[in-house]
């Protein structure tokens, strides 16, 4: 009985993690498209309402335009690891490679995003 319960827990956990991974993959793809198009409104709409309040549309505009000017387009986003529901990626731009930490809300909105040097 213990093994059956443990097996059931493993399958349930794996299913939840697969759903999270799929959601993160969709969001990173959409973020890349919107970033490269410099579509400030689309990127802003990907944020949770709390992040929108703290960042503002003007802040997102400065972030996107500044990063795009300094680093170029995003060529590729590669998953590296997950630590406590924060997904980390290696982001290859035209001019450099940066690390990106990303956390999503339960409804697939960006609640945390941070770019930093590797």
Secondary structure, DSSP 8 states (H G I E B T S, - for coil): -HHHHHHHHHHHHHHHHHHHHHHHHHHHHHHHHHHHTT-HHHHHHTB-HHHHHHHHHHHHHHHHHHHHHHH--EEEEEEEEEETTEEEEEEEESS-EEEEEEEE-TTS-EEEEEEEE-
